[in-house]
Amino acid sequence: MIAALLTGLTILSSWATATPETQAINTLIDGLHRDADRGEFQSYFDRYTPTAVFMGTDKTERWTIDAFKQYAAPAFADGHGWSYTVIERNVEGDGDTRWFDEILLNKKLGHCRGTGVVQRINGEWKLAHYSLTLLIPNDIAAAVGVSTQEADGLIEP
């Protein structure tokens, strides 16, 4: 708990010294995670471009924003979508297209990485692409790889 609090203070401190564009992008992404946690469907999806793509953790999870809305609707229906705590985030690039990566913590999945592309459209930052992946420590990656291949039917259990 204390480590998470200190990490959060470090993130807030580094974001406070960011450029106005980076601050706006951080606000967009922080709002995305807050909306998901609170199950605020409309404001969550208003943060994406109309042609956005969301990539989930499963190999089958590549969704247009409309397909992602259909997938997410039941999760948001009870007023709570999903919860990720931001551990760190990096924003790169310049101009009207930027990209970011972030390390997140989720109670069920552990550490994850979110990566994405944002675009400034009519003066407002929107998510054009977001990808969520599981972070697997190298010392267990081979075992996870075997489990994945078994699940996919590529090798016998």
N, C-alpha and C positions, 0 to 999 in steps of 0.2 A: 504494500500500500504506500509506504513512504517512498520507495523507489519510483513508483508510478507518478506520485505527486511531484517529486523532484524532476523527473523526466518532463512532465507537463510544464513545470516552471521554466525549464531550459528551452523547451519549444516556444513558449510564449515570449521569452526573452529574445530568442533569435528572430521570431516573426516580427517583433516590435521594431527591429532595425532593418527590416526588409524594405524594398522599394514599394511604392504604392501599387504597382501592378502585381508584385508577388503577394502583398498583403491581400489584395482583392482575390487572387487565386486561392490563397489559404482560406479566406472567408468562404469562398464557394465550396471548397472541398470539406471544410469543417462543417458547414451547413448541410452538406450531403450526408455526412455521417450522423449528425444530430437528427436530421429528418428521418433517416432509416431507423435510428434507435427509438424515436417517438412514433413511428408508423405514420408519418405525415406524407402520404402518397403523392398528392398533387405537388407540394413544394419540392419533394425529392425529385420528381421527374421533370419539373420546370427547370432544373439545373442542367439538363442535358440539351444538346442540339436536337432538332427534329430527325436528323440522320445518324444519331449516335449509335455506337456499338458497345455492348457490355459483354466482357468475357469472364465467365465464372471459373470456379476451380475444377469442374469436371470437363473432360475433353469434348463433351457434347454441348457445352454451354457457351455458345457464341450467338448472341441475340441482337437483333435490331432493337431499337428502343421500344417499338410497339410490341414486339414479342416479349421483351423483358418486362414490360408493364403487365402483360397477361400472367407471366410467371410470378411476379412479385405481388400481385393484387391479394391473393389469399394470405400471404405473410403480413401484409400491412392491414388487413381487415380487422384484426383485433387491437389495433392501436400500437403495435410494436413490430417493426420489421426485423432488423438484425443490428447487432451492436459490435462495433470495432473501436478500440481505443488507439489513438494515434500515438506512436512512440517517437517517430521522427519523419520528417518530410524534406525533400529536396525539389526545388522548382528550377528549371533551366530554360534557356532560350530567350529570344527577344521578339519584338513585333507582336503581331496579332495571333500567333500560334506559339504555345509553350507546352512543355511536357514536364511531368513530375513522377517521382516515385516516393512511396511512403512505406514504412514498416508499421504494421497494425497488430493489435492483440485482440483475439477473440476467445471467449471462454471455451467454446467447443473445438475450434480448429487450432488454437495456439497462435503462434506468430504467422502472419501473412504479409504479403507484399501487394500493395496496390500500385499500379502504374497507369498513367493516363496522358491524354492530350486534351488541352483546353484551347478554345478559340474565342477571341473577342469579336462579338457580333453586335453591331449597333451599340458599341460602347460597353457591352456587358459580357463578362466571361461565362462561357458555357462548356460543359464536358462534351467532347466529341467522341472520346474513346476511353473506356476504363477496363482494366484487366486486374483480376484478383487471383493471386497464386498462393499456395501454401509454401512456407519456408521450411525446408527439411534439412536438419543438421547433416553434414557430410558423413558423420560416423554411423548414421542409420539410413543413408540414402540408398545403398545397395539393397537393404532389406525391404525398404519401401518400394523400390523398383521391382523386386521379385513379387511383392504383393500386388502391385499394379498389373504386372503381366499375367498373374494368376486370375485377377478379376476380369481382365480383358480376354481371357481364354487363350492367351498366346503360349502359355506353358501350363503343364499339369501341376496341381497343388501338391 
